[in-house]
Amino acid sequence: MKILGIESSCDETGVAIVDTTKGLLSHALHSQIAMHQAYGGVVPELASRDHIRRVIPLIHSALTEAKLSLNDIDAVAYTAGPGLAGALLVGSSVAQAFAWSHQLPAIPIHHLEGHLLSPMLADPVPEFPFVALLVSGGHTQIMLVKKVGDYELLGETLDDAAGEAFDKTAKLLGLPYPGGPHLAKLALKGDASVYELPRPMKHSADLDFSFSGLKTAVLTTLRKLEAQGEVTEQDKANLAASVQEAIVDVLGFKAIKAIKQTGSKRLVVAGGVGANLQLREFLQQQIHKLGGTVYFPPLHLCTDNGAMIAHAASARIKAGLVNLSEKKYDTSIQPRWELI
């Protein structure tokens, strides 16, 4: 069964085709980073308009790569939430229209479930159950994944997520949007031991997170440096290294704590921050010491993409969670949608 997946929740338009038996057949993606850089962040109206421009050409691109036609598609999956309302409506409308015109099932997918299951697109594939560290945009959560559709929330951020902490501190340092990758690159030139930044809630009794205080600490440090004179590029590099180390330290500590609490030997890391190389190296080393294994999605599938949406639909179909005979067509979306 061949599933067309459409992702349009924020600033990436993603389309992919997944075969329920053969796996990922094709993957096409357009990022809006260049368009939003001038504004220092995502402009929802511009994002929605760009999704409209890109989604149909990307569908044709995915079909061409997979050597398929529209008539070969058996179901259409799309991101129904959470995300930007206008952006979600673009993907939903296109998916519903295509499904209706070909009398195919239209499958709404939760954006975070797509990320959560994306490491299963890699090799080797993690077996259930596993602990998942989900670090995507405005979300930082630790979950126990028992099987597809059966998730237990173990901890989450109480304010800023890890991705927001990366982006906001990068902006304070004058780095381009999106800040996370630029901060990680600058950190390679810095010394993390120069500035001692806080690790909020690292030693709390629970598995929750808080990263807003980290941004405040960076702002305070910058103001002190400015009062002393010009802030040099090396100062910024040292701060970037310190910020990255603080975030990785907290994420890693909590993930390891969750592994020990659950007795699991498998940790899955998903979402855009999962592409951070220091986080990957830290978790691989620490989990290996515990006799466990860490699983990551392929680097090119860490950000938002259609492959994770099509794959999540495939996984739900295999788990018997989708009624393929039901043909309901409406463009309802859920900009705010809890996974659990």
C-alpha positions as CSV (number, residue, x, y, z in Angstrom):
1,M,0.0,0.0,0.0
2,K,1.5,3.4,-1.1
3,I,0.9,6.4,1.1
4,L,1.4,10.0,0.1
5,G,2.4,12.1,3.1
6,I,2.1,15.9,3.3
7,E,3.7,18.1,6.0
8,S,3.0,21.8,6.2
9,S,2.8,22.7,9.9
10,C,5.4,25.5,10.0
11,D,8.2,26.6,7.7
12,E,8.9,23.4,5.7
13,T,6.8,21.9,2.9
14,G,7.4,18.2,2.9
15,V,6.0,15.5,0.6
16,A,7.0,11.8,0.6
17,I,5.7,8.4,-0.5
18,V,6.0,5.4,1.8
19,D,5.1,1.8,0.9
20,T,3.8,-0.2,3.8
21,T,6.0,-3.1,2.9
22,K,9.0,-1.5,1.1
23,G,9.3,1.6,3.3
24,L,10.3,5.1,2.0
25,L,10.1,5.4,-1.8
26,S,10.7,9.1,-2.2
27,H,11.1,12.4,-0.3
28,A,10.8,16.0,-1.4
29,L,11.3,19.0,0.8
30,H,11.4,22.8,0.5
31,S,12.6,24.9,3.4
32,Q,11.5,28.5,3.9
33,I,14.5,29.5,6.0
34,A,15.8,32.0,3.4
35,M,12.4,33.7,3.2
36,H,12.0,34.2,7.0
37,Q,15.6,35.2,7.7
38,A,14.9,38.9,7.0
39,Y,12.3,38.9,9.8
40,G,14.3,36.9,12.4
41,G,11.5,34.2,12.7
42,V,8.6,32.6,10.9
43,V,5.9,34.9,9.6
44,P,2.7,32.8,9.5
45,E,1.1,34.5,6.5
46,L,4.2,34.2,4.4
47,A,4.6,30.6,5.5
48,S,1.1,29.7,4.4
49,R,1.4,31.4,1.0
50,D,4.7,29.6,0.3
51,H,3.2,26.2,1.2
52,I,0.5,26.9,-1.5
53,R,3.2,27.6,-4.1
54,R,5.3,24.6,-3.2
55,V,3.1,21.7,-2.3
56,I,1.9,20.6,-5.8
57,P,5.3,20.8,-7.5
58,L,6.7,18.8,-4.5
59,I,4.0,16.1,-5.0
60,H,5.0,15.7,-8.6
61,S,8.6,15.6,-7.6
62,A,8.0,12.8,-5.1
63,L,5.9,10.9,-7.6
64,T,8.6,11.2,-10.3
65,E,11.4,10.0,-7.8
66,A,9.3,7.0,-6.9
67,K,8.4,6.4,-10.6
68,L,4.7,6.4,-9.8
69,S,1.6,8.2,-11.0
70,L,-1.3,9.8,-8.9
71,N,-3.3,6.6,-9.7
72,D,-0.8,4.5,-7.8
73,I,-1.4,6.2,-4.5
74,D,-3.7,4.2,-2.0
75,A,-4.0,6.7,0.8
76,V,-3.1,10.3,1.7
77,A,-1.7,11.3,5.1
78,Y,-1.3,14.9,6.3
79,T,-0.3,16.9,9.4
80,A,-3.5,17.9,11.1
81,G,-1.7,19.6,14.0
82,P,-0.2,21.0,16.1
83,G,1.2,24.0,14.1
84,L,0.4,27.3,12.4
85,A,-3.3,27.3,11.5
86,G,-2.9,28.7,8.0
87,A,0.0,26.5,7.2
88,L,-1.9,23.4,8.4
89,L,-4.9,24.3,6.3
90,V,-2.8,24.3,3.1
91,G,-1.7,20.7,3.7
92,S,-5.1,19.6,4.9
93,S,-6.9,21.1,2.0
94,V,-4.6,19.6,-0.6
95,A,-4.7,16.2,1.0
96,Q,-8.5,16.1,1.4
97,A,-9.1,17.3,-2.2
98,F,-6.7,14.7,-3.6
99,A,-8.2,12.0,-1.4
100,W,-11.8,13.0,-2.3
101,S,-11.1,13.2,-6.1
102,H,-9.6,9.7,-6.1
103,Q,-11.9,8.3,-3.3
104,L,-9.0,7.4,-1.1
105,P,-8.7,7.4,2.7
106,A,-7.4,10.7,4.1
107,I,-5.4,10.1,7.3
108,P,-4.8,13.0,9.8
109,I,-1.5,12.7,11.6
110,H,-0.2,14.3,14.8
111,H,3.0,16.2,14.0
112,L,4.8,15.0,17.1
113,E,3.8,11.4,16.5
114,G,5.5,11.8,13.1
115,H,8.7,12.9,14.9
116,L,8.3,10.3,17.5
117,L,8.3,7.4,15.0
118,S,10.8,8.9,12.5
119,P,13.8,7.0,13.9
120,M,12.0,3.9,12.6
121,L,12.9,5.1,9.1
122,A,16.6,4.5,10.0
123,D,18.5,1.2,10.2
124,P,18.5,-0.5,12.6
125,V,14.8,0.0,13.6
126,P,14.2,0.3,17.4
127,E,11.9,-2.3,18.9
128,F,9.0,-1.5,21.2
129,P,8.9,-0.4,24.0
130,F,11.4,2.4,24.1
131,V,12.0,5.8,25.8
132,A,11.8,8.7,23.5
133,L,13.4,12.2,23.9
134,L,11.3,14.4,21.7
135,V,13.1,17.8,21.0
136,S,11.2,19.5,18.2
137,G,10.8,23.3,17.9
138,G,8.5,24.4,20.8
139,H,8.3,20.9,22.3
140,T,10.7,19.1,24.7
141,Q,9.2,15.9,26.1
142,I,10.3,12.5,27.4
143,M,7.9,9.6,26.6
144,L,7.6,5.9,27.1
145,V,6.5,4.5,23.8
146,K,4.9,1.1,24.4
147,K,3.6,0.6,20.9
148,V,2.2,2.7,18.0
149,G,-0.5,4.9,19.5
150,D,0.3,4.0,23.1
151,Y,2.4,6.7,24.7
152,E,3.1,7.7,28.3
153,L,4.3,11.2,29.0
154,L,7.2,11.0,31.6
155,G,8.2,14.7,31.5
156,E,8.0,17.9,29.5
157,T,9.2,21.5,29.5
158,L,7.4,23.9,31.7
159,D,8.3,27.0,29.6
160,D,10.8,27.4,26.8
161,A,11.7,24.2,24.9
162,A,15.3,23.2,24.1
163,G,14.8,24.4,20.5
164,E,13.5,27.7,21.7
165,A,16.5,28.1,24.1
166,F,18.9,27.5,21.2
167,D,17.1,30.0,18.9
168,K,16.5,32.7,21.5
169,T,20.1,32.7,22.8
170,A,21.4,32.6,19.3
171,K,19.3,35.8,18.5
172,L,20.8,37.5,21.6
173,L,24.3,36.7,20.1
174,G,23.3,38.3,16.8
175,L,23.2,35.0,14.9
176,P,20.9,34.5,11.8
177,Y,17.6,32.6,11.9
178,P,17.2,29.8,12.6
179,G,19.6,30.2,15.4
180,G,20.2,26.6,16.6
181,P,22.4,25.3,13.8
182,H,24.3,28.7,13.7
183,L,24.9,28.5,17.5
184,A,26.2,24.9,17.2
185,K,28.6,26.0,14.5
186,L,29.9,28.9,16.5
187,A,30.2,26.7,19.6
188,L,32.9,24.7,17.8
189,K,35.2,27.8,18.1
190,G,34.4,28.4,21.8
191,D,35.4,27.2,25.2
192,A,32.4,26.1,27.3
193,S,34.3,26.4,30.6
194,V,34.6,30.2,30.3
195,Y,31.1,30.9,31.4
196,E,29.2,28.8,34.0
197,L,25.6,28.9,33.0
198,P,22.7,27.4,35.0
199,R,21.2,23.9,34.4
200,P,17.5,24.6,35.3
201,M,15.7,21.7,36.9
202,K,18.5,19.3,36.2
203,H,18.3,17.8,39.7
204,S,14.5,18.1,40.2
205,A,12.8,15.0,41.4
206,D,10.8,14.7,38.2
207,L,11.6,14.5,34.5
208,D,10.4,17.9,33.6
209,F,12.5,20.7,31.9
210,S,12.8,24.5,32.1
211,F,15.0,26.5,29.7
212,S,13.7,30.0,30.1
213,G,16.3,30.8,32.8
214,L,19.1,29.9,30.5
215,K,18.2,32.7,28.1
216,T,18.0,35.2,31.0
217,A,21.5,34.1,32.1
218,V,22.9,34.6,28.6
219,L,21.4,38.1,28.5
220,T,22.8,39.0,31.9
221,T,26.3,37.7,30.9
222,L,26.1,39.8,27.7
223,R,25.2,42.9,29.5
224,K,28.1,42.5,31.9
225,L,30.5,42.0,28.9
226,E,29.1,45.1,27.2
227,A,29.6,47.1,30.4
228,Q,33.2,46.1,30.3
229,G,33.7,47.1,26.7
230,E,33.2,45.5,23.3
231,V,31.9,42.0,23.1
232,T,34.3,40.0,20.9
233,E,33.6,37.2,18.5
234,Q,35.5,34.9,20.9
235,D,33.2,36.0,23.7
236,K,30.2,35.0,21.6
237,A,31.8,31.7,20.7
238,N,32.5,30.9,24.3
239,L,28.9,31.8,25.3
240,A,27.6,29.7,22.4
241,A,29.7,26.7,23.6
242,S,28.5,27.2,27.2
243,V,24.8,27.4,26.1
244,Q,25.1,24.3,24.0
245,E,26.8,22.4,26.8
246,A,24.1,23.4,29.3
247,I,21.3,22.3,27.1
248,V,22.9,19.0,26.2
249,D,23.8,18.4,29.8
250,V,20.2,18.8,31.0
251,L,18.6,16.9,28.1
252,G,21.1,14.0,28.5
253,F,20.8,13.8,32.3
254,K,17.0,13.6,32.1
255,A,17.0,11.1,29.3
256,I,19.4,8.8,31.2
257,K,17.3,9.2,34.3
258,A,14.3,8.1,32.3
259,I,16.2,5.1,31.0
260,K,17.1,4.1,34.5
261,Q,13.6,4.6,35.9
262,T,11.9,2.6,33.2
263,G,14.5,-0.1,32.9
264,S,14.5,0.3,29.2
265,K,17.7,-0.3,27.1
266,R,16.5,1.7,24.1
267,L,16.4,5.5,23.7
268,V,15.0,7.2,20.7
269,V,15.9,10.8,20.0
270,A,13.7,12.7,17.5
271,G,13.0,16.2,16.4
272,G,15.2,19.0,15.0
273,V,17.5,19.3,18.1
274,G,18.2,15.6,17.5
275,A,20.5,16.7,14.7
276,N,22.8,18.4,17.2
277,L,26.1,16.5,17.0
278,Q,27.1,17.2,20.6
279,L,23.8,15.8,21.9
280,R,24.2,12.7,19.7
281,E,27.7,12.0,20.9
282,F,26.9,12.6,24.6
283,L,23.9,10.3,24.5
284,Q,25.6,7.6,22.5
285,Q,28.5,7.5,25.0
286,Q,26.3,7.6,28.2
287,I,23.7,5.1,27.0
288,H,26.4,2.7,25.8
289,K,27.9,2.7,29.3
290,L,24.5,1.5,30.6
291,G,24.4,-1.3,28.0
292,G,21.7,0.4,25.9
293,T,21.3,1.7,22.4
294,V,20.4,5.1,21.1
295,Y,18.4,5.5,17.9
296,F,18.2,8.7,15.7
297,P,16.4,9.5,12.5
298,P,18.6,10.1,9.5
299,L,20.0,13.7,9.8
300,H,18.0,14.8,6.7
301,L,14.8,13.7,8.4
302,C,15.3,15.4,11.8
303,T,13.6,18.6,10.7
304,D,9.9,18.6,9.6
305,N,9.3,16.4,6.6
306,G,6.7,14.4,4.7
307,A,8.4,11.1,5.2
308,M,7.7,11.1,8.9
309,I,4.0,11.8,8.2
310,A,3.6,9.1,5.6
311,H,5.5,6.7,7.9
312,A,3.4,7.5,10.9
313,A,0.3,6.7,8.8
314,S,1.8,3.4,7.6
315,A,2.6,2.5,11.2
316,R,-0.9,3.3,12.3
317,I,-2.4,1.3,9.5
318,K,-0.3,-1.7,10.4
319,A,-1.3,-1.4,14.1
320,G,-5.0,-1.4,13.1
321,L,-5.6,2.1,14.2
322,V,-6.9,3.4,10.9
323,N,-10.3,2.5,9.3
324,L,-9.3,2.5,5.6
325,S,-12.9,1.9,4.5
326,E,-14.0,5.2,6.1
327,K,-14.1,8.0,3.6
328,K,-14.7,11.2,5.6
329,Y,-13.5,14.4,4.0
330,D,-13.1,17.6,5.9
331,T,-10.3,20.1,6.4
332,S,-10.5,20.2,10.2
333,I,-7.1,21.0,11.8
334,Q,-5.9,21.3,15.4
335,P,-3.3,24.0,15.8
336,R,-3.1,23.0,19.5
337,W,-3.3,19.3,19.9
338,E,-1.9,17.2,22.7
339,L,-0.4,13.9,21.7
340,I,-1.5,12.3,24.9
